[in-house]
Amino acid sequence: MNQIFNLFRLQQLDSQLDILSTKLNDLETLLQNDDDLQQSLQRLAQQEDTLKQLSHNLSNIENEVKQQNIKIEQSEATLYGGRVNNPKELKDLENEVTSLKKYRTVLEDRELEAMLAVEEQTMILEQTRQEHQQVNQVFETKNADCLREIEQLRKEITHLENEKQILATSIPAEFLDRYQQIRHSKKGIAITGIIDKSCAACGTSLTGGLIQESRTPDKIILCPSCGRILYGG
Ligand SMILES: [Zn+2]
């Protein structure tokens, strides 16, 4: 297996992927700049957030009511348990139970208010969701072509990435590492062909000896000018 050819093929896939990814990115950015959709998404997020806060508040109050009930049960158990006989103490306990119950009413009122607030916000959120669906439908109709193109690009990218994955597994790590390293430092192009006895990437004329050498399988020959791997075919 000629590893230089494999790298050249890998480069073709990578270059294609670079072009498609840029295109996809541009289209996605274009769609993200849709004001109506963005505002609608923002409204939706706000209403969701408000519901979350209100639900949290409700569960706190429910907890307080629960704690208050426990306190009342405990005080009543002492009051009616028969272990306290002192009239003064009994009176104090009675007062305590009354006051605990009074505060429980306050808490229960708050609980009811919190429940209503959650119910109301749930309806508002549902309404906002429906409105968002409408905005989204308008958006999808308006951008149908763009969305189709994005879907197509994603498919192509997945297909190329799978192909790349399969190819990469057949290339030894030392070749791959070298390739990645050069690709990283040379604007995405690590390996290049030879056109008219010159490096196809930078245009430098190559000697006959170098061109001959670049046809040796599994041997990495670099362009003396740009430092990219030469693929002599
Ligand atoms: Zn070059």
Residues whose N, C-alpha, C, O or C-beta is under 5 A from the ligand:
A	BS01	ZN	C199 A201 C202 C223 S225 C226 G227
